[in-house]
Amino acid sequence: MRKIRSLFILLATIVAATAFVPAVAQLHTNDDAHGTHHFAHIADLPHEHLALADMHAYATHHLGEVTELPDTYGEADHWAHDWELRWIDYEVSGHVVRVYHAINKHDHDVRFASSWDIHQERYHDWVEIH
C-alpha cells in the first residue's frame, strides 16, 4: 500500500506537468497492434519494450478497444529515485487517455500502470503489473 501511495503522489506531480504537454519523444510506432506487444515478460528486454508491452496490455484490458496515438510516447527516467516513468496516449471512444507505466529500477518485476483520461479529467489508480 505504501508503494502505491508513493506512486500516486508522484503521479499527481507528473500529471500536472504532462497531461496537456506533448510527449518528449517518439520511440515506438505500433504498426501491428497485436504482434509487437507479446514480449512483456522476457527479462532481457530494455525497459522501453517492457513498458510498451505493459501499457498496451493495460489499455486493452482496462479501456477496451484502443488505438495507440503516434508521437505520444514519453519517458522520465529520473522521475523518482527508485522509479522510471513512461507514458503513451491512446484514443478510446473518441477521446484521449494517457496510460502511465512505472518500473522499479532495482526490481524490474515490480511494475505499475495507471491512466488519465485527459478530456474527462478522470484518473484511474495504479495497478500492479503481474
Secondary structure, 3 states (H helix, E strand, C coil): CHHHHHHHHHHHHHHHHHCCCCCCCCCCCCCCCCHHHCCCCCCCCCHHHHHHHHHHHHHHHHHCCCEECCCCCEEEEEEECCEEEEEEEEEECCEEEEEEEEEECCCCCCEEEEEEECCCCEEEEEEECC
